[in-house]
Amino acid sequence: QVQLVESGGGLVQAGGSLRLSCAASGRTFSSYAMGWFRQAPGKEREFVAAISWSGSRTYYADSVKGRFTISRDNAKNTVYLQMNSLKPEDTAVYYCAASAGIHYSRGLSTDFGSWGQGTQVTVSS
């Protein structure tokens, strides 16, 4: 397992940008594929983006393609989510997740075994 802590959330106006960070503990961070999910009040947890263990492959939900970018710095044990052109519908608690298994790009929360506690992102219109 790996411990994950998200940061960088906050309140931003529509059209603005935020960068979320997820700090992981341990020496085996680079062996995990990583993902970002979000959950708005009254809604199911939604896949946002994922990245392979090396960072060479990335995957995005259609709703964020062209606006969000996932990246990682294994030397710093950190994964990032750069969010641009934010919309009110992006408002949610954003969760970082780690998967040491085969699957990570299917958009399924069940493919990820370790989760952070989330960081709130609120986009005002």
NORGI-V48843 format. One record per backbone hydrogen bond with DSSP energy under -1.0 kcal/mol. NH is the residue of the N-H (numbers start at 1). CO is the residue of the C=O. If there is no record, write none. Layout:
nh->(NH:NH)
co->(CO:CO)
This chain:
nh->(5:7:12:14:15:16:18:20:21:22:23:24:25:31:32:33:34:35:36:37:38:39:43:46:48:49:50:51:52:59:61:64:67:68:69:71:73:76:78:79:80:81:82:83:84:86:90:91:92:93:94:95:97:98:99:111:112:113:114:116:119:121:122:124)
co->(23:21:122:124:86:13:83:81:7:79:5:77:3:28:29:99:51:97:49:95:46:93:40:38:36:36:59:34:57:50:48:61:64:64:82:80:78:73:73:22:71:20:69:18:67:16:87:88:121:39:119:37:35:114:33:108:109:98:98:96:94:92:10:12)
